[in-house]
Amino acid sequence: MKTTIQPDELVVEIGGLPIRLHSNDLDFIRMLRERYAGYVNNSDHASFNFEIELAPPGTESRDEDVRVSWDSGQWLMERGDFRAEWNPFTCQGRIQQTINPYSLDSVLRIVHSLVLARHGGFLVHASSAVRNERAFLFAGISGAGKTTMARLAPPDVTLLTDEISHVSFHEDQYRAAGTPFFGELARVGENMRAPIECLYLLAKGPDNKIEPVSGPNAIRGLLENILFFAKDPALVNMVFDAACRFIDRVPVRKLTFAPDASVWELIV
């Protein structure tokens, strides 16, 4: 039995889920170590294993949307720059991709969204940060202010991500975990977890103010920002149920703000 990580592999752990990645291209593995710095686990333990096969240099990506489907006992994930197969029962997978670490980002996001769906969690388009040991999520479409909130954060705030937040349900509470998936800030979030205090739905305006959101508006605001790529009806229902349970336990508020650091005076 292997007990140490080999030079041609690494284990990337996000939100407590370790995934082993193997490639015969050592330069690519070194690139991945830099890309996922802070999330590389030196333990040999992994929940899943992926073999990565790289396309020849110069291979052009096709302009295609992500497709995720279940076929013959495994998940198939495709886009113009990658094709991946993953069997959750054997814990084995294979990725064919261009020489681009951000193709792997997409595969990892899809895998995490599928795993989280079965455990009451989800990925959401939101920046998130920890203050006083509690996590705050700031959700919104592109341009809503996710990265701005991260950029304006004061020194006592620890950034988890400025783009895609990892939400899990564990020991009767929702927790946010740091991710290496970044947006305009181009900065990897801190690899830590904290219980979620509040979800803010972002809106830009002339003044800073917070308003409560509840019921259908809260559900709608959360669902509009959840990332889920598979069309499997059972899993879609699980994600919907997880969103409903989330708003029953976590306050949802609308945060209207001007792009000024004073907005963080409201986040306590």
CORCORKA-V822290 format. One record per residue. N is the residue number from 1. RES is the residue in one small letter. SS is DSSP state (H for helix, E for strand, L for the rest). PSI is psi in radians with two decimals (NA if undefined). BURIAL is I if it has 9 or more other C-alpha atoms within 8 Angstrom, else O. Layout:
n: {N,N}
res: {RES,RES}
ss: {SS,SS}
psi: {PSI,PSI}
burial: {BURIAL,BURIAL}
This chain:
n: {1,2,3,4,5,6,7,8,9,10,11,12,13,14,15,16,17,18,19,20,21,22,23,24,25,26,27,28,29,30,31,32,33,34,35,36,37,38,39,40,41,42,43,44,45,46,47,48,49,50,51,52,53,54,55,56,57,58,59,60,61,62,63,64,65,66,67,68,69,70,71,72,73,74,75,76,77,78,79,80,81,82,83,84,85,86,87,88,89,90,91,92,93,94,95,96,97,98,99,100,101,102,103,104,105,106,107,108,109,110,111,112,113,114,115,116,117,118,119,120,121,122,123,124,125,126,127,128,129,130,131,132,133,134,135,136,137,138,139,140,141,142,143,144,145,146,147,148,149,150,151,152,153,154,155,156,157,158,159,160,161,162,163,164,165,166,167,168,169,170,171,172,173,174,175,176,177,178,179,180,181,182,183,184,185,186,187,188,189,190,191,192,193,194,195,196,197,198,199,200,201,202,203,204,205,206,207,208,209,210,211,212,213,214,215,216,217,218,219,220,221,222,223,224,225,226,227,228,229,230,231,232,233,234,235,236,237,238,239,240,241,242,243,244,245,246,247,248,249,250,251,252,253,254,255,256,257,258,259,260,261,262,263,264,265,266,267,268}
res: {m,k,t,t,i,q,p,d,e,l,v,v,e,i,g,g,l,p,i,r,l,h,s,n,d,l,d,f,i,r,m,l,r,e,r,y,a,g,y,v,n,n,s,d,h,a,s,f,n,f,e,i,e,l,a,p,p,g,t,e,s,r,d,e,d,v,r,v,s,w,d,s,g,q,w,l,m,e,r,g,d,f,r,a,e,w,n,p,f,t,c,q,g,r,i,q,q,t,i,n,p,y,s,l,d,s,v,l,r,i,v,h,s,l,v,l,a,r,h,g,g,f,l,v,h,a,s,s,a,v,r,n,e,r,a,f,l,f,a,g,i,s,g,a,g,k,t,t,m,a,r,l,a,p,p,d,v,t,l,l,t,d,e,i,s,h,v,s,f,h,e,d,q,y,r,a,a,g,t,p,f,f,g,e,l,a,r,v,g,e,n,m,r,a,p,i,e,c,l,y,l,l,a,k,g,p,d,n,k,i,e,p,v,s,g,p,n,a,i,r,g,l,l,e,n,i,l,f,f,a,k,d,p,a,l,v,n,m,v,f,d,a,a,c,r,f,i,d,r,v,p,v,r,k,l,t,f,a,p,d,a,s,v,w,e,l,i,v}
ss: {L,L,L,L,L,L,L,L,E,E,E,E,E,E,L,L,E,E,E,E,E,E,L,L,L,H,H,H,H,H,H,H,H,H,H,L,L,L,L,E,E,L,L,L,L,L,L,E,E,E,E,E,E,E,L,L,L,L,L,L,L,L,L,L,L,L,E,E,E,E,E,L,L,E,E,E,E,E,E,L,L,E,E,E,E,E,E,L,L,L,L,E,E,E,E,E,E,L,L,L,H,H,H,H,H,H,H,H,H,H,H,H,H,H,H,H,H,L,L,L,L,E,E,E,E,E,E,E,E,E,E,L,L,E,E,E,E,E,E,L,L,L,L,L,L,H,H,H,H,H,H,L,L,L,L,L,L,E,E,E,E,L,L,E,E,E,E,E,E,E,L,L,E,E,E,E,E,L,L,L,L,L,L,L,L,L,L,L,L,L,L,L,E,E,E,E,E,E,E,E,E,E,E,E,L,L,L,L,E,E,E,E,E,L,H,H,H,H,H,H,H,H,H,L,L,E,E,L,L,E,L,L,H,H,H,H,H,H,H,H,H,H,H,H,H,H,H,H,H,L,E,E,E,E,E,E,E,L,L,L,H,H,H,H,H,H,L,L}
psi: {2.35,2.45,-0.12,2.69,2.34,2.79,-0.41,0.36,2.87,2.75,2.11,2.12,2.05,2.22,0.50,0.11,1.82,2.25,2.18,2.35,2.27,2.40,2.52,-0.20,1.78,-0.54,-0.67,-0.73,-0.72,-0.67,-0.70,-0.63,-0.66,-0.75,-0.73,0.47,2.32,-0.31,0.09,2.15,2.18,-0.08,2.62,-0.26,2.37,2.56,-0.58,2.74,2.32,2.27,2.20,2.19,2.12,2.46,2.69,2.57,2.44,-0.12,2.25,2.48,2.47,2.61,1.56,2.63,2.83,2.38,2.26,2.16,2.75,2.18,2.17,0.76,0.26,2.78,2.38,2.27,2.20,2.55,3.10,-0.40,0.03,2.77,2.23,2.57,2.42,2.14,1.87,-0.23,-0.70,-0.19,0.41,2.57,2.92,2.35,2.21,2.13,2.90,2.89,1.37,1.99,-0.36,-0.31,-0.75,-0.64,-0.83,-0.74,-0.79,-0.69,-0.75,-0.82,-0.79,-0.69,-0.65,-0.75,-0.80,-0.63,-0.60,-0.09,0.37,0.28,-3.00,2.88,2.50,2.46,1.62,2.47,2.75,2.65,2.77,2.29,2.24,0.73,0.31,2.51,2.49,2.32,2.45,1.74,2.62,2.83,3.04,2.26,-0.09,-0.44,0.25,-0.89,-0.61,-0.77,-0.69,-0.73,-0.57,-0.09,2.36,3.01,-0.42,0.13,2.33,2.12,2.27,-0.65,2.71,0.17,-0.97,2.02,2.49,2.02,2.16,2.77,2.09,2.30,0.83,0.44,2.67,2.38,2.55,2.44,2.58,2.65,2.75,0.13,1.84,2.88,-2.30,-0.45,-0.42,0.76,2.24,2.38,2.84,2.43,1.45,2.93,2.65,2.62,2.49,2.20,-0.67,2.62,2.15,2.29,2.09,2.51,2.50,2.50,3.13,-0.38,2.80,2.17,2.69,2.34,2.48,2.58,2.34,3.01,-2.44,-0.60,-0.64,-0.78,-0.81,-0.77,-0.64,-0.85,-0.60,-0.32,-0.05,2.40,2.08,2.22,-0.40,2.63,0.20,2.08,-0.71,-0.76,-0.64,-0.72,-0.65,-0.73,-0.74,-0.78,-0.69,-0.70,-0.71,-0.77,-0.63,-0.85,-0.30,-0.41,-0.43,2.25,2.44,2.27,2.67,2.21,1.88,2.28,2.65,2.64,1.28,2.51,-0.31,-0.32,-0.52,-0.21,-0.35,-0.28,1.62,NA}
burial: {O,O,O,O,I,O,O,I,I,I,I,I,I,I,I,O,O,I,I,I,I,I,I,O,O,I,O,I,I,O,I,I,I,O,O,I,O,O,I,I,I,O,O,I,O,I,I,I,I,I,I,I,I,O,I,O,O,O,O,O,O,O,O,O,O,I,I,I,I,I,O,O,O,I,I,I,I,I,I,I,I,I,I,I,I,I,I,I,O,O,I,I,I,I,I,I,I,I,I,O,I,O,I,I,I,O,I,O,I,I,O,I,I,I,O,I,I,I,O,I,I,I,I,I,I,I,I,I,I,I,I,O,O,I,I,I,I,I,I,I,O,O,O,I,I,I,I,O,I,I,O,I,I,O,O,O,I,I,I,I,I,I,I,I,I,I,I,I,I,O,O,O,O,I,I,I,I,I,I,I,I,I,I,O,I,O,O,I,I,I,I,O,I,I,I,I,I,I,I,I,I,I,I,I,O,O,O,I,O,I,O,O,I,I,O,O,O,I,I,O,I,I,I,O,I,I,I,I,I,I,O,O,O,O,I,I,O,I,I,I,I,I,I,I,O,I,I,O,O,I,I,I,I,I,I,I,I,I,O,O,O,O,I,I,O,O,O,O}
